[in-house]
Amino acid sequence: MIIPIRCFSCGAVIADKYEEYKRRVKNGEHPAKVLDDLGIKRYCCRRMFLSQADYLDEIIEIEEYKGP
Amino acid sequence: MLDNIKILEKSNDHLIFILDNIDLYIANSIRRAIIAEIPTLAIEDVIFYENSSSIHDEFIALRLGLIPLIAKIDEFNFRDKCECNGKGCKSCTAYFKLEAEGPKTVYSHDLKVIEDDRVIVPKNIPIIKLGRKQRLVLEAEAILGRGKDHAKWQAGIAAYKYYPEIRINYERCTLCKNCIEECPRKVLKLEDDKIVLKDVIRCNLCKACEEACPEEALNLNGNEKKLIFKIEVINKSYKPEELFIKACEILKEKAQELKKKLY
């Protein structure tokens, strides 16, 4: 859906770093290196980034097509 | 009791230090107090005037609640102990409003505080994405709470581990360096023909070095009386060292309350 605001396990805020992560990975950087740069150390927080699927963009496209 | 506190790492949002000569149960009660007892401010009630986005109201309200609001905590009262008797007033509540129309991403800094210099909303946390002609209008109220009521009020993360201590029998050690190579985190180093534990923070006491030693000359153990304590801030109203002190104060208050009830 959309990136969760906090890590499910430890509660650290992660959502504010997601857009930079996504942009840099799209530009060809390795996810592990980007996560290290962003200071995401624990594996509970790292999996939040790695397993994220942005379905909301697709849902919005469908709703725009349908009209209000 | 606390003879020796040595700081290993310190920054604005985290703190790692050694607590020497401490009992485990005290360290654990401090850890639990940091996670569950320290008051912070978070959004509790949300009134929706318009929501034509692709996400339903409850989901947005939860996401708003999870934003860690930076506030002067001392200037707020708990709502159930406030003179307004739980109705909600300026001394126990912070008010917010949000108005947005797509296409855009709504960030936490689009949430506006209504005439209150006690509260700052952190920046750049995406709340929701809006498509074309989708609108979101809402008002929100934030109140004080504790981590034990809901995770959105959690002020920080705290953890500790035993201090790793390495002992080597140099009569048997042949300096084969097996232990240095086998260590999964590479915390061991050879210095002047002696094997030393360089990075105590990263050593996780897995004992791979002990198993790798063919002469059984190496012994790695955690010292139960010496702890490495880590604090990380979630809600930036506090600094990491403030979290530790506040947790101690809360524990002290609780102990005094108990004493008063017993006598």
Contacts between the chains, C-beta under 8 A, distances in Angstrom:
chain1	res1	chain2	res2	distance
A	1	B	55	7.8
A	2	B	55	7.6
A	2	B	126	6.6
A	2	B	128	6.8
A	2	B	129	6.5
A	3	B	126	6.7
A	5	B	63	5.6
A	5	B	66	4.1
A	5	B	67	6.6
A	5	B	125	6.0
A	6	B	66	5.3
A	6	B	151	7.4
A	6	B	234	7.7
A	10	B	157	5.5
A	11	B	151	5.4
A	11	B	154	4.9
A	11	B	157	6.6
A	11	B	234	5.8
A	12	B	157	6.5
A	12	B	232	6.9
A	12	B	234	5.9
A	13	B	68	6.0
A	13	B	122	7.7
A	13	B	125	6.9
A	13	B	234	6.3
A	15	B	125	4.8
A	15	B	126	5.7
A	16	B	108	7.9
A	16	B	122	7.2
A	16	B	123	7.3
A	16	B	124	4.3
A	16	B	125	4.8
A	16	B	126	7.9
A	18	B	126	7.2
A	19	B	124	7.8
A	19	B	126	7.1
A	56	B	54	6.5
A	56	B	55	7.3
A	56	B	129	5.4
A	57	B	129	6.9
A	59	B	54	4.8
A	60	B	54	5.4
A	60	B	129	6.2
A	60	B	130	7.7
A	60	B	131	3.8
A	60	B	134	7.6
A	61	B	131	7.5
A	63	B	54	5.4
A	63	B	131	5.8
A	63	B	134	7.5
A	64	B	131	4.7
A	64	B	132	5.1
A	64	B	133	7.9
A	68	B	52	6.5
A	68	B	133	6.0
